[in-house]
Amino acid sequence: MPVETQLSEAALAVLRLRVEGGSREVNDSNREAYRELERAGIMYAVSGFSSGREYLYRWTDEGYARRFELSGCARAEQ
């Protein structure tokens, strides 16, 4: 699935936060941004019996491979 790159500012902010190693917490303030990233094929939702629906979002293979490009963040020098 090709990754859509026309993302809202909220989705880009979540994406940049994740690329920079920030919080992975999903709550009502960022849930729609995560859903947008899922629709774009960048991340996917994880649900758990005790944790509930959409308690975590993980990178798709393509989203992870293109995370720096999609977020506009510079790749850290190794």
C-alpha positions in Angstrom: 0.0 0.0 0.0 1.5 3.4 -1.0 2.0 5.9 1.8 0.0 9.1 1.5 2.1 12.1 2.3 -0.6 14.8 2.4 -1.1 14.8 6.2 -2.8 17.3 8.5 -0.6 19.3 10.9 -1.9 17.2 13.8 -0.8 14.0 12.1 2.6 15.4 11.2 3.1 16.5 14.8 2.4 13.0 16.1 4.6 11.5 13.4 7.5 13.9 14.3 7.1 13.1 18.0 7.3 9.4 17.3 10.4 9.8 15.0 12.1 11.8 17.7 11.4 9.1 20.3 8.6 10.9 22.1 5.6 9.5 23.9 3.7 6.6 22.3 0.6 7.3 24.4 -2.7 7.3 22.5 -5.5 9.3 24.1 -8.5 11.4 23.0 -6.3 14.4 22.2 -4.3 12.5 19.5 -6.4 9.5 18.6 -7.7 11.1 15.3 -4.2 12.0 14.2 -3.1 8.4 14.8 -6.2 7.2 12.8 -5.1 9.5 10.0 -1.6 7.9 10.0 -3.3 4.5 9.9 -5.5 5.5 6.9 -2.3 6.7 5.2 -0.6 3.3 5.7 2.1 4.7 8.0 1.0 3.1 11.2 -1.6 0.5 12.4 -3.6 0.2 15.6 -3.0 -2.5 18.2 -5.8 -3.5 20.6 -5.6 -5.7 23.7 -8.2 -7.4 25.8 -7.2 -5.6 29.0 -5.8 -2.4 27.3 -8.7 -1.7 25.0 -9.1 -0.7 21.4 -6.4 1.4 19.8 -4.2 1.5 22.9 -1.1 1.6 20.8 0.0 2.3 17.2 2.9 0.7 15.5 4.8 1.5 12.3 3.9 -0.4 9.1 7.0 -1.7 7.3 6.8 1.1 4.7 6.0 3.8 7.2 9.0 2.8 9.3 11.3 2.7 6.2 10.1 6.2 5.2 9.7 7.8 8.6 12.3 10.5 8.2 11.2 11.4 4.7 7.5 11.6 5.8 8.1 13.5 9.0 10.6 16.0 7.5 13.0 15.1 10.4 16.6 14.9 9.7 18.1 11.4 10.1 20.3 11.2 13.1 24.0 10.6 12.2 25.2 7.2 13.3 
